[in-house]
């Protein structure tokens, strides 16, 4: 079915829909009963216990929703034996890798089409594509970034060595909480930790960064960088992975430059956060190896999922319990010992099996409609060794460039988990989905009926949004 | 503030219902009280969804949410009142009190 037809079908609320809705009220009550029933089960008791401890680590200072359960293995099945470190530069479609899949000529054509479309839309003052929209997109994007570096600054900063004091020492749990507190204050939303293991998690570090430099592990005291490689010391065993929020209200305007600029500002904020985190770690006496460019160092969603920040999804991206897909995920490698956080099961992957709204709305049909995730990749751009709803990345990128001319984001904006959580119904739905998949089809239908996700780009400039367009109180237990 | 006002209104409503039932000597069965509580909860959820969805700038979700929860609440509330009235009617028709009332007139 064509995307436009699907959208048209969604917009109307038929009498049948309305009766399903009112009748569904009973379903919601039943769901509550199901949760109540679940409340007496040992699994639920364990969940509460974990929530009381902070679902992400023994003594975490950050609390997760009570229905987020920590698990030993992520909801994504992984065959570590089939995994190997991949090159970000040649394998993914973000950089020069795209030409390998569609050809240099097509990449050039796409660039020309994109430029032509941009000019035409500005002159036509198309809503969401006007001069001010493109200008904000550019202002919040690449030009606003703080320089990203693999190595932290070693000079011009107070360190334990320069001060003549011992470096900071704490237990892994204390260190983890310290990093959480620091990162939250720097602008991160949620924070998790993964320990690098040569047989497993180390395979998620890229073999080659986007700029072509090789990433290697060596038995050295400090990380270093040459013209052709970046070296991670074997003593740097911990990955700090964190999310930075995007504006849901703004992302709803996808696929326009005004919608896409929330991604740009998120990356700009990340560059500042990374620079601050590197300086902080060096200041207490530890290594801090960051991303030398956007999407460098390692596979962000994989680290995020292993650290329990979220679950993989039909988007083939991570969806968080707190913000849905409305985050970007980042990482940094350090030798500061950190208590690893466990993966989670919040029913998100199970919900994706039923929902499929992102695949239906994808204008380039890049997302999978398969009911269940699968092992077989759809091309070299996908990283094998785990079960996923692998996407057709070249067709996605082709749409980005020949369609809106900016990052699309439709799949993010239509996701039922992308809600602002101002009403308890969203929490009830997410809690029910985390407990049972029985009502997932009904919840998907109601998401359609309630008409979420539709916005007029022209009205964005009249909105009185909070700072960065995000709600920073959602995961905080202490009010600012 | 919204919930303060709603709390005052619900409290006043419950107080008035109790006073009315005592003044008019209406016998309210336990299941009517139960249905009444369910009705109030549904209406409150409807208000919560409406207010929350408006804050989310989702007017369509707000009105549908109000309809989805408040309409069943009002129906259940009406049922509670009707059941109370029917029981009182049955009691009045079958009790000696009806005879007394008739005689005094």
Interface residues (C-beta under 8 A of the other chain):
Chain A: X13 X18 X21 X22 X24 X25 X26 X249 X419 X420 X422 X423 X424 X425 X449 X450 X451 X452 X463
Chain B: X42 X45 X48 X49 X51 X52 X53 X55 X56 X57 X58 X60 X61 X64 X65 X67 X68 X69 X71 X72
